[in-house]
């Protein structure tokens, strides 16, 4: 197992270097062999004795043996031969992969530089790893990979496949979550995703790739939470993510269905093309292990540990920020009880280890510098806490990168093509039968061969739309010829540069040319009908495995009852057949209504072997706008 003191490809030989003149002598003798003949042409007189001839032949054979031995051991003129540096026949491209041995070394150097910097920054290797590797449901151990029940192997495999796959130019980490993920009450520049891009990105640049962190976090005003947004994993972030981050944990508190949604997401993620591990970011402490004084938010369920162990081989794990701080050894209890200092109260500057972010150390503006030292703004982390989160993920992934590089280099030096092991095309196909039985989630929905489809009108989204609005004039549109005039609607936040940005940062950036770095990307949106002149909207649904159809409204947490369930001003049809509202239910949260539970249910209209269609029509007496933010299918 590799450690932080990497030594690679060192060949130690006890033999003395071959004398160059002896080599030339032997090579000169070789030069006298007649092409196509086993006979040597003698340059000496015919009177030379047989003994002399045999001495010459013996010297020749001995020289050939010594030279051959040196070449075999990978040495020539006292230096490693090209045969050791590049396996035979693949001098320039390391077999089928374009990821060269030079890039292996450059990437390793960049990863080690990052790891060393973070270890020094957090008080040495032991303390740094307690803070950043031991503050997870399943602590990470790179010294004993087998003890991680496949968890390390999964993340290392993810790194290796990205590195050796020729047509993959980006490593994508996609985050779904609340305003914590969005980075509200901070500049977007200070969110953990942007900080992680700057911290971990140079390692990927050394590999000839780019790190992309897609931030699909959103504020609570749209009414969403984990329950409906996990269904949109393929649209909110790219379906080609390499790692999924989940930060809906504030909304999980007190919700008995929270872990069902998490388990469902873990299982659906394995049905995506790159089978990404799911990593949770929680601002609280590990369940059952409260340490922080006055931390009344510490809670969680012991079932979280069970799920982490159960799905370890798929890379699932959860990081708890405040436990990470506590494991560094700072005495927060004494600071609170004896000095009345609560480092996690809103606006406090300094986390006990540092008083400002690294990039704020040389900041000259005192207000901006103070802002960059805030641990918690309120329930939202500030830049300093976000730096710790970004550092934790970066440290873990850099350690995983080192292990992946070791394995890639070992394959090359053993004469094997890394693409034969880690080609994306040779990734094992996951079927629903490949997963274990679910512990909490409904197998009807979480044991499937494809993740759900989702059309989400909120912002931002980075992935594939599931359903689509059908062309009113399409021949397959079951409502062709009818009025279809619903319009996209946005809440206007996209026009507000300072939405979610604190005043001290607004003041600092107001007159700067780079003020756009503060802009948050999230906002509410929908497709909207405002009067009878809107008519219908017709959605063409993607291929369905289960038959689930859900619509969600905008904007608010409990709007589905009035907007859909009890609204006599609308009608919904499935393939032209009117749906009965008495068969609908509010699900999976208060902004959504489940129209169809599955194929063959009592509420289900006839499905077709081709595309299925859902239409929503406003009637003459509409009294309030109808806005659909999501249409979910499975």
C-alpha positions as CSV (number, residue, x, y, z in Angstrom):
1,X,0.0,0.0,0.0
2,X,1.3,3.4,-0.9
3,X,1.9,6.0,1.7
4,X,2.7,9.7,1.7
5,X,6.4,8.9,1.2
6,X,6.2,7.6,-2.3
7,X,9.2,5.8,-3.9
8,X,8.7,4.4,-7.3
9,X,10.6,2.6,-10.0
10,X,13.9,2.6,-8.3
11,X,16.2,-0.2,-9.7
12,X,19.1,-1.1,-7.4
13,X,21.9,-3.1,-9.0
14,X,25.1,-4.3,-7.4
15,X,26.9,-4.9,-10.7
16,X,29.6,-2.4,-11.7
17,X,29.0,-0.5,-14.9
18,X,30.3,-2.2,-18.0
19,X,33.5,-0.7,-19.3
20,X,32.6,1.2,-22.4
21,X,35.7,-0.1,-24.2
22,X,34.8,-3.7,-23.5
23,X,31.3,-3.0,-24.9
24,X,32.8,-1.5,-28.0
25,X,35.2,-4.6,-28.4
26,X,32.3,-7.0,-28.1
27,X,30.2,-4.9,-30.4
28,X,33.1,-4.8,-32.8
29,X,33.3,-8.6,-32.8
30,X,29.6,-8.7,-33.4
31,X,30.2,-6.6,-36.5
32,X,32.3,-9.3,-38.1
33,X,29.5,-11.8,-38.2
34,X,28.5,-12.5,-41.8
35,X,24.9,-11.8,-42.5
36,X,22.9,-15.1,-42.6
37,X,25.9,-17.1,-41.4
38,X,26.9,-18.7,-38.1
39,X,30.6,-18.4,-39.2
40,X,32.9,-15.7,-38.1
41,X,35.3,-14.1,-40.6
42,X,38.7,-14.0,-39.0
43,X,40.8,-10.9,-39.3
44,X,43.8,-12.7,-37.9
45,X,46.2,-14.9,-39.9
46,X,45.3,-18.5,-40.6
47,X,48.1,-19.6,-38.3
48,X,46.2,-18.4,-35.2
49,X,45.6,-21.2,-32.9
50,X,42.2,-22.7,-32.1
51,X,42.7,-21.7,-28.4
52,X,42.9,-18.0,-29.4
53,X,39.7,-18.3,-31.5
54,X,37.9,-19.9,-28.6
55,X,39.1,-17.2,-26.2
56,X,37.6,-14.6,-28.6
57,X,34.4,-16.5,-28.9
58,X,34.2,-16.9,-25.1
59,X,34.8,-13.1,-24.6
60,X,32.1,-12.4,-27.1
61,X,29.5,-14.6,-25.4
62,X,30.4,-13.3,-22.0
63,X,30.0,-9.7,-23.2
64,X,26.7,-10.5,-24.8
65,X,25.5,-12.2,-21.6
66,X,26.4,-9.2,-19.4
67,X,24.9,-6.7,-21.8
68,X,21.8,-8.7,-22.1
69,X,21.5,-9.0,-18.3
70,X,21.8,-5.2,-17.9
71,X,19.2,-4.6,-20.6
72,X,16.9,-7.2,-18.9
73,X,17.2,-5.4,-15.6
74,X,16.2,-2.2,-17.3
75,X,19.7,-0.6,-17.2
76,X,21.8,0.8,-20.0
77,X,24.9,2.9,-19.4
78,X,23.9,3.0,-15.7
79,X,20.5,4.5,-16.4
80,X,17.0,3.1,-16.6
81,X,16.2,1.9,-20.1
82,X,13.3,3.0,-22.1
83,X,11.9,-0.6,-21.7
84,X,11.4,0.1,-18.0
85,X,10.0,3.6,-18.5
86,X,7.5,2.5,-21.2
87,X,6.4,-1.1,-21.8
88,X,7.5,-2.5,-25.2
89,X,5.6,-1.2,-28.1
90,X,4.0,1.6,-26.2
91,X,6.8,4.1,-25.8
92,X,4.6,7.2,-26.3
93,X,1.1,6.5,-25.2
94,X,1.1,3.8,-22.5
95,X,-1.0,1.3,-24.4
96,X,-4.5,2.5,-25.4
97,X,-4.7,5.3,-22.8
98,X,-3.5,8.8,-23.6
99,X,-2.7,9.2,-19.9
100,X,1.1,9.0,-20.0
101,X,3.6,8.0,-17.3
102,X,4.8,11.6,-17.3
103,X,1.2,12.7,-16.4
104,X,1.2,10.0,-13.7
105,X,4.2,11.6,-12.1
106,X,3.0,15.2,-12.6
107,X,-0.4,14.3,-11.1
108,X,1.2,12.5,-8.2
109,X,3.4,15.5,-7.5
110,X,0.3,17.9,-7.5
111,X,-1.7,15.6,-5.2
112,X,1.2,15.2,-2.8
113,X,1.7,19.0,-2.8
114,X,-1.9,19.5,-1.9
115,X,-1.9,16.8,0.8
116,X,1.3,18.1,2.4
117,X,-0.1,21.7,2.4
118,X,-3.3,20.6,4.1
119,X,-1.5,18.4,6.7
120,X,0.7,21.4,7.6
121,X,-2.3,23.7,7.7
122,X,-4.2,21.5,10.1
123,X,-1.4,20.8,12.5
124,X,0.3,17.7,11.0
125,X,-0.8,14.5,9.4
126,X,-2.3,12.9,12.5
127,X,-4.5,15.8,13.4
128,X,-5.4,16.6,9.8
129,X,-6.6,13.0,9.2
130,X,-8.5,12.9,12.4
131,X,-10.3,16.1,11.3
132,X,-10.8,15.2,7.6
133,X,-11.0,11.4,7.4
134,X,-12.3,10.3,10.8
135,X,-15.3,12.7,10.9
136,X,-17.4,10.5,8.6
137,X,-20.0,7.8,9.4
138,X,-17.5,5.3,8.0
139,X,-14.0,6.7,8.8
140,X,-11.6,6.5,5.8
141,X,-8.4,4.4,6.2
142,X,-6.0,4.4,3.3
143,X,-3.5,2.2,5.2
144,X,-5.9,-0.7,5.5
145,X,-8.1,-0.6,2.4
146,X,-9.7,-4.0,3.1
147,X,-11.0,-2.6,6.3
148,X,-13.2,-0.2,4.4
149,X,-15.4,-2.9,3.0
150,X,-14.9,-1.7,-0.5
151,X,-15.4,2.0,0.2
152,X,-11.9,3.0,-0.7
153,X,-11.8,0.7,-3.7
154,X,-14.9,2.4,-5.1
155,X,-13.6,6.0,-4.9
156,X,-10.2,4.9,-6.2
157,X,-11.9,3.1,-9.1
158,X,-13.8,6.3,-9.8
159,X,-10.6,8.3,-10.0
160,X,-8.7,5.7,-12.1
161,X,-11.5,5.4,-14.7
162,X,-11.6,9.2,-15.1
163,X,-7.8,9.4,-15.5
164,X,-7.3,6.7,-18.1
165,X,-10.5,7.2,-20.2
166,X,-9.3,9.1,-23.3
167,X,-12.5,11.0,-24.1
168,X,-13.2,12.2,-20.5
169,X,-11.8,15.7,-20.1
170,X,-13.7,16.7,-17.0
171,X,-14.1,15.2,-13.5
172,X,-17.6,16.3,-12.4
173,X,-18.8,16.6,-8.8
174,X,-22.5,17.4,-8.7
175,X,-24.2,18.8,-5.6
176,X,-27.9,18.8,-4.9
177,X,-29.1,20.4,-1.7
178,X,-30.5,23.4,0.1
179,X,-29.2,27.0,0.5
180,X,-26.3,25.5,2.4
181,X,-25.1,24.0,-0.9
182,X,-26.0,27.2,-2.7
183,X,-23.7,29.1,-0.4
184,X,-26.3,31.7,0.7
185,X,-25.3,34.5,3.0
186,X,-21.9,34.4,1.2
187,X,-20.6,35.3,-2.1
188,X,-20.9,32.4,-4.5
189,X,-17.1,32.6,-4.8
190,X,-16.9,31.6,-1.1
191,X,-19.2,28.5,-1.3
192,X,-17.5,25.2,-0.6
193,X,-18.0,24.1,-4.2
194,X,-16.1,27.1,-5.6
195,X,-13.4,26.7,-3.0
196,X,-13.0,23.0,-3.8
197,X,-12.6,23.8,-7.5
198,X,-9.7,26.2,-6.6
199,X,-8.2,23.8,-4.1
200,X,-8.5,20.4,-5.8
201,X,-8.6,21.7,-9.4
202,X,-4.8,22.0,-9.9
203,X,-4.5,18.3,-9.3
204,X,-6.8,17.6,-12.2
205,X,-5.0,20.2,-14.3
206,X,-1.8,18.2,-13.8
207,X,-3.6,15.2,-15.2
208,X,-4.6,17.2,-18.3
209,X,-8.2,17.5,-17.1
210,X,-10.6,20.0,-15.5
211,X,-12.5,19.7,-12.2
212,X,-16.1,20.9,-12.5
213,X,-18.2,21.3,-9.4
214,X,-21.9,21.7,-10.4
215,X,-23.8,23.5,-7.7
216,X,-27.5,22.8,-7.9
217,X,-28.2,24.0,-4.4
218,X,-31.3,26.2,-3.9
219,X,-33.0,28.3,-1.3
220,X,-36.1,27.2,0.5
221,X,-38.5,29.7,-1.1
222,X,-39.4,27.4,-4.0
223,X,-40.8,24.8,-1.5
224,X,-38.5,21.9,-2.4
225,X,-36.7,19.5,-0.1
226,X,-34.9,16.2,-0.4
227,X,-38.2,14.3,-1.0
228,X,-38.8,15.6,-4.5
229,X,-35.4,16.7,-5.5
230,X,-33.7,13.3,-5.3
231,X,-36.0,12.3,-8.1
232,X,-34.3,14.9,-10.3
233,X,-30.7,13.7,-9.9
234,X,-30.4,13.2,-13.7
235,X,-31.5,16.8,-14.4
236,X,-30.4,19.0,-11.5
237,X,-26.8,17.8,-12.1
238,X,-25.4,16.0,-15.1
239,X,-26.2,12.3,-15.4
240,X,-22.4,11.9,-16.1
241,X,-21.3,13.1,-12.6
242,X,-18.3,11.2,-11.1
243,X,-19.3,11.9,-7.5
244,X,-22.7,13.1,-6.1
245,X,-22.9,15.4,-3.1
246,X,-26.0,15.7,-1.0
247,X,-26.6,18.6,1.4
248,X,-30.3,18.5,2.2
249,X,-29.6,17.6,5.9
250,X,-31.2,20.7,7.5
251,X,-34.5,19.6,6.0
252,X,-34.1,16.0,7.2
253,X,-34.3,17.0,10.9
254,X,-37.5,15.4,12.4
255,X,-38.5,13.9,9.0
256,X,-39.0,10.1,9.3
257,X,-38.7,9.7,5.5
258,X,-35.3,11.4,5.2
259,X,-33.2,8.3,5.2
260,X,-35.5,6.6,2.7
261,X,-34.7,9.4,0.3
262,X,-31.0,9.1,0.9
263,X,-31.0,5.3,0.4
264,X,-33.1,5.8,-2.8
265,X,-30.5,8.3,-4.1
266,X,-27.6,6.0,-3.4
267,X,-29.3,3.2,-5.4
268,X,-30.4,5.4,-8.3
269,X,-26.8,6.9,-8.5
270,X,-25.5,3.4,-9.3
271,X,-27.8,3.4,-12.4
272,X,-26.1,6.5,-13.8
273,X,-23.4,6.0,-16.5
274,X,-20.5,6.5,-14.1
275,X,-22.1,5.0,-11.0
276,X,-21.0,7.9,-8.7
277,X,-20.6,7.4,-5.0
278,X,-22.9,9.6,-2.9
279,X,-21.2,11.8,-0.3
280,X,-23.3,13.7,2.2
281,X,-22.2,17.0,3.8
282,X,-23.8,17.6,7.2
283,X,-23.0,20.8,9.2
284,X,-23.8,19.0,12.5
285,X,-22.1,16.3,14.6
286,X,-22.0,12.6,14.1
287,X,-25.3,10.9,15.2
288,X,-25.1,9.9,18.9
289,X,-21.8,11.6,19.4
290,X,-22.5,15.1,20.6
291,X,-19.4,17.1,21.7
292,X,-20.0,20.7,21.0
293,X,-21.4,22.7,23.9
294,X,-24.8,24.4,23.3
295,X,-25.2,22.3,20.1
296,X,-28.9,21.5,20.4
297,X,-29.0,20.7,16.7
298,X,-26.9,17.5,17.1
299,X,-29.2,14.6,16.4
300,X,-29.6,12.1,13.6
301,X,-30.3,8.5,13.7
302,X,-28.1,5.5,14.4
303,X,-29.6,4.0,11.2
304,X,-27.3,6.4,9.4
305,X,-24.4,4.2,10.4
306,X,-26.2,1.1,9.3
307,X,-26.8,2.6,5.8
308,X,-23.2,3.7,5.5
309,X,-21.9,0.2,6.2
310,X,-24.6,-1.4,4.1
311,X,-23.7,0.7,1.0
312,X,-20.0,1.1,1.7
313,X,-19.0,-0.9,-1.4
314,X,-20.9,1.7,-3.5
315,X,-18.9,4.5,-1.9
316,X,-21.7,6.0,0.2
317,X,-20.6,8.0,3.2
318,X,-21.4,11.2,5.2
319,X,-19.1,13.9,6.5
320,X,-20.1,15.8,9.7
321,X,-18.4,19.2,9.8
322,X,-18.6,20.0,13.6
323,X,-17.3,16.5,14.4
324,X,-14.4,17.3,12.1
325,X,-13.6,20.5,14.1
326,X,-13.9,18.6,17.4
327,X,-11.6,15.8,16.3
328,X,-8.8,18.4,15.8
329,X,-8.4,18.7,19.5
330,X,-9.5,22.3,20.1
331,X,-11.3,22.5,23.5
332,X,-14.6,24.1,22.5
333,X,-16.1,23.1,25.8
334,X,-13.7,25.2,27.9
335,X,-13.9,28.1,25.4
336,X,-17.7,28.1,25.9
337,X,-18.0,27.4,29.6
338,X,-15.1,29.4,30.9
339,X,-14.8,32.2,28.3
340,X,-18.4,32.2,26.9
341,X,-17.1,31.8,23.4
342,X,-19.3,29.9,21.0
343,X,-17.4,29.4,17.8
344,X,-20.6,28.3,16.0
345,X,-22.9,31.2,16.8
346,X,-23.8,33.4,13.9
347,X,-21.1,35.9,12.9
348,X,-18.2,34.5,15.0
349,X,-14.8,35.0,13.5
350,X,-12.3,32.1,13.9
351,X,-12.8,28.4,14.3
352,X,-10.2,27.8,17.0
353,X,-7.5,26.8,14.4
354,X,-7.5,29.8,12.0
355,X,-9.1,33.2,11.9
356,X,-9.4,33.7,8.2
357,X,-9.4,31.6,5.0
358,X,-6.0,31.0,3.3
359,X,-7.0,33.3,0.4
360,X,-8.0,36.0,2.9
361,X,-4.7,36.1,4.8
362,X,-3.4,38.9,2.6
363,X,-6.7,40.7,2.2
364,X,-6.2,44.4,2.9
365,X,-9.8,45.4,3.3
366,X,-10.7,44.9,7.0
367,X,-14.4,44.2,6.4
368,X,-13.8,41.6,3.7
369,X,-11.1,40.0,5.8
370,X,-13.4,39.7,8.8
371,X,-16.1,38.3,6.5
372,X,-13.7,35.6,5.3
373,X,-13.1,34.5,8.9
374,X,-16.7,33.8,9.7
375,X,-17.5,30.2,10.7
376,X,-21.3,30.3,10.7
377,X,-23.3,33.2,9.2
378,X,-26.4,31.8,10.9
379,X,-27.5,28.3,10.0
380,X,-25.4,28.8,6.9
381,X,-21.7,28.2,7.1
382,X,-19.4,31.2,6.4
383,X,-16.3,31.2,4.2
384,X,-14.0,29.7,6.9
385,X,-16.3,26.7,7.6
386,X,-16.8,26.3,3.9
387,X,-13.0,26.2,3.5
388,X,-12.8,23.3,6.0
389,X,-15.5,21.5,4.1
390,X,-13.7,22.0,0.7
391,X,-10.4,21.0,2.3
392,X,-12.0,17.8,3.7
393,X,-13.3,16.7,0.3
394,X,-10.2,17.8,-1.4
395,X,-8.0,15.8,1.0
396,X,-10.0,12.7,0.7
397,X,-10.1,12.8,-3.1
398,X,-6.4,13.6,-3.3
399,X,-5.6,10.6,-1.2
400,X,-7.8,8.5,-3.4
401,X,-6.0,10.0,-6.4
402,X,-2.7,8.8,-5.1
403,X,-3.9,5.3,-4.7
404,X,-5.4,5.3,-8.2
405,X,-2.1,6.6,-9.6
406,X,-0.2,3.8,-7.8
407,X,-2.5,1.2,-9.3
408,X,-2.3,2.7,-12.8
409,X,1.5,2.8,-12.7
410,X,1.6,-0.8,-11.4
411,X,-0.5,-2.0,-14.4
412,X,1.8,-0.2,-16.9
413,X,5.0,-1.5,-15.3
414,X,3.6,-5.0,-15.3
415,X,3.0,-4.7,-19.0
416,X,-0.8,-4.4,-18.8
417,X,-2.9,-1.8,-20.5
418,X,-4.8,0.4,-17.9
419,X,-7.7,0.6,-20.2
420,X,-8.2,-3.1,-19.9
421,X,-8.8,-2.6,-16.2
422,X,-10.4,0.9,-16.0
423,X,-12.0,1.8,-19.3
424,X,-15.3,3.5,-18.9
425,X,-16.7,1.2,-21.5
426,X,-15.8,-1.8,-19.5
427,X,-17.4,-0.6,-16.3
428,X,-19.7,-3.4,-15.0
429,X,-23.3,-2.7,-15.9
430,X,-25.5,-2.3,-12.8
431,X,-28.9,-3.8,-12.9
432,X,-31.6,-3.5,-10.2
433,X,-30.8,-7.1,-9.3
434,X,-27.1,-6.1,-8.7
435,X,-28.1,-4.1,-5.6
436,X,-28.9,-5.6,-2.2
437,X,-32.4,-5.6,-0.8
438,X,-33.4,-2.1,0.4
439,X,-33.5,-1.4,4.1
440,X,-35.9,1.6,4.2
441,X,-36.9,2.8,0.7
442,X,-39.9,1.4,-1.3
443,X,-38.6,-1.3,-3.6
444,X,-41.2,-0.3,-6.2
445,X,-39.3,3.0,-6.7
446,X,-35.8,2.3,-5.5
447,X,-35.2,-1.1,-7.0
448,X,-35.2,-0.1,-10.7
449,X,-32.9,-0.3,-13.7
450,X,-33.1,3.5,-14.5
451,X,-33.0,6.6,-12.4
452,X,-36.2,8.7,-12.7
453,X,-36.8,11.3,-15.3
454,X,-37.6,14.9,-14.3
455,X,-38.3,18.2,-16.0
456,X,-37.4,20.9,-13.5
457,X,-38.1,24.6,-14.3
458,X,-36.2,25.9,-11.3
459,X,-32.6,27.0,-11.6
460,X,-29.9,25.9,-12.0
461,X,-29.9,22.6,-13.8
462,X,-27.1,20.9,-15.6
463,X,-28.5,17.6,-16.9
464,X,-31.1,15.9,-19.1
465,X,-34.7,16.9,-19.2
466,X,-37.0,13.9,-18.7
467,X,-40.4,14.8,-20.1
468,X,-40.7,17.6,-22.7
469,X,-43.4,20.0,-23.8
470,X,-44.8,18.6,-27.0
471,X,-45.1,20.6,-30.1
472,X,-48.9,21.6,-30.4
473,X,-48.8,20.6,-34.1
474,X,-47.0,17.3,-33.7
475,X,-49.0,14.5,-35.3
476,X,-48.5,12.3,-32.2
477,X,-49.8,15.0,-29.8
478,X,-53.2,13.7,-28.6
479,X,-54.4,17.2,-28.3
480,X,-53.3,18.5,-31.6
481,X,-55.5,21.4,-32.7
482,X,-56.4,22.5,-29.2
483,X,-55.1,25.7,-27.6
484,X,-51.7,25.1,-25.9
485,X,-50.3,28.3,-24.6
486,X,-48.6,27.8,-21.2
487,X,-45.5,30.0,-20.7
488,X,-42.2,29.6,-18.8
489,X,-42.1,31.7,-15.6
490,X,-39.2,32.8,-13.5
491,X,-39.3,34.5,-10.1
492,X,-36.9,37.3,-11.1
493,X,-34.0,36.4,-8.8
494,X,-31.8,35.8,-11.9
495,X,-31.8,39.6,-12.2
496,X,-30.6,40.3,-8.7
497,X,-26.8,40.1,-8.4
498,X,-26.9,40.5,-4.6
499,X,-29.5,37.8,-3.9
500,X,-28.2,35.8,-0.9
501,X,-25.0,38.0,-0.5
502,X,-24.2,39.6,2.9
503,X,-24.0,43.4,3.1
504,X,-20.3,43.5,3.9
505,X,-19.5,41.6,0.8
506,X,-21.8,43.7,-1.3
507,X,-20.0,46.8,-0.1
508,X,-16.6,45.2,-1.0
509,X,-17.6,44.0,-4.5
510,X,-20.0,46.8,-5.5
511,X,-17.5,48.8,-7.5
512,X,-15.2,45.9,-8.6
513,X,-15.1,44.5,-12.1
514,X,-15.3,41.0,-10.7
515,X,-18.5,41.4,-8.8
516,X,-20.1,38.6,-10.8
517,X,-18.3,36.1,-8.7
518,X,-20.8,36.8,-5.9
519,X,-23.9,35.9,-8.0
520,X,-25.9,32.9,-6.8
521,X,-27.4,30.8,-9.6
522,X,-30.6,29.5,-7.9
523,X,-34.1,30.7,-8.4
524,X,-37.7,29.4,-8.7
525,X,-39.3,28.7,-12.0
526,X,-42.3,26.9,-13.6
527,X,-44.4,26.6,-16.7
528,X,-47.4,28.7,-16.0
529,X,-51.0,29.2,-16.9
530,X,-52.7,32.5,-15.9
531,X,-56.1,32.4,-17.6
532,X,-58.4,30.4,-19.9
533,X,-56.3,31.7,-22.8
534,X,-53.4,29.5,-21.6
535,X,-55.4,26.4,-22.6
536,X,-53.4,23.2,-22.1
537,X,-49.8,22.1,-21.8
538,X,-49.0,18.6,-23.2
539,X,-45.9,16.7,-21.9
540,X,-44.4,13.9,-23.8
541,X,-43.2,11.5,-21.2
542,X,-39.9,9.5,-21.4
543,X,-39.8,5.7,-21.3
544,X,-41.2,4.6,-18.0
545,X,-40.3,1.5,-16.0
546,X,-42.8,1.8,-13.1
547,X,-45.6,4.1,-14.3
548,X,-45.1,6.8,-11.7
549,X,-46.2,10.3,-12.6
550,X,-45.9,13.3,-10.2
551,X,-46.4,17.0,-10.7
552,X,-45.1,19.7,-8.3
553,X,-46.2,23.3,-8.0
554,X,-44.6,26.6,-7.5
555,X,-43.9,28.2,-5.1
556,X,-44.2,27.1,-1.5
557,X,-44.0,24.1,0.7
558,X,-47.7,23.1,0.9
559,X,-49.3,24.4,-2.2
560,X,-50.2,21.1,-3.9
561,X,-53.6,20.7,-2.2
562,X,-55.0,24.0,-3.4
563,X,-53.2,24.2,-6.8
564,X,-53.9,20.6,-7.9
565,X,-55.7,18.2,-5.6
566,X,-58.7,20.4,-4.8
567,X,-58.6,22.7,-7.8
568,X,-61.7,22.4,-9.9
569,X,-60.4,24.8,-12.5
570,X,-58.0,22.3,-14.0
571,X,-58.2,18.9,-15.5
572,X,-55.4,16.4,-16.2
573,X,-55.4,13.6,-18.9
574,X,-53.1,10.7,-19.5
575,X,-53.0,9.7,-23.2
576,X,-56.3,11.6,-23.6
577,X,-58.1,9.9,-20.7
578,X,-59.4,12.1,-17.9
579,X,-57.7,11.4,-14.5
580,X,-59.8,11.2,-11.4
581,X,-58.5,13.6,-8.7
582,X,-59.9,11.3,-5.9
583,X,-57.2,8.8,-6.8
584,X,-54.4,11.3,-6.4
585,X,-52.4,11.9,-3.2
586,X,-50.0,14.5,-1.8
587,X,-46.6,12.9,-2.4
588,X,-43.6,13.0,-1.8
589,X,-44.0,16.3,-0.1
590,X,-46.5,19.2,0.3
591,X,-45.8,20.8,-3.1
592,X,-46.4,17.7,-5.2
593,X,-49.2,15.4,-6.1
594,X,-48.9,11.8,-7.3
595,X,-51.2,11.4,-10.2
596,X,-50.3,7.8,-11.1
597,X,-48.5,5.4,-8.7
598,X,-47.7,2.7,-11.1
599,X,-48.8,0.9,-14.2
600,X,-52.0,-1.0,-13.6
601,X,-53.1,0.9,-10.6
602,X,-56.7,1.8,-10.2
603,X,-56.0,5.4,-11.1
604,X,-54.0,4.5,-14.2
605,X,-55.2,5.3,-17.6
606,X,-54.1,3.1,-20.5
607,X,-50.4,3.2,-21.2
608,X,-49.1,2.8,-24.7
609,X,-46.1,1.0,-26.1
610,X,-44.9,4.3,-27.5
611,X,-44.7,7.6,-25.8
612,X,-47.2,8.4,-23.1
613,X,-48.6,11.9,-22.8
614,X,-49.8,14.0,-19.8
615,X,-51.9,17.1,-20.4
616,X,-52.9,19.8,-17.9
617,X,-55.7,22.1,-19.0
618,X,-57.1,25.2,-17.2
619,X,-60.8,25.7,-17.5
620,X,-63.0,28.8,-17.9
621,X,-63.2,29.7,-14.2
622,X,-59.5,29.8,-13.3
623,X,-59.0,32.1,-10.4
624,X,-55.3,31.8,-9.7
625,X,-52.2,31.0,-11.7
626,X,-51.3,27.3,-12.1
627,X,-47.5,26.8,-12.1
628,X,-45.8,23.4,-12.5
629,X,-42.2,23.4,-11.3
630,X,-41.5,19.7,-11.8
631,X,-42.9,16.7,-13.7
632,X,-41.4,13.5,-12.3
633,X,-41.7,10.1,-14.1
634,X,-40.3,6.7,-13.3
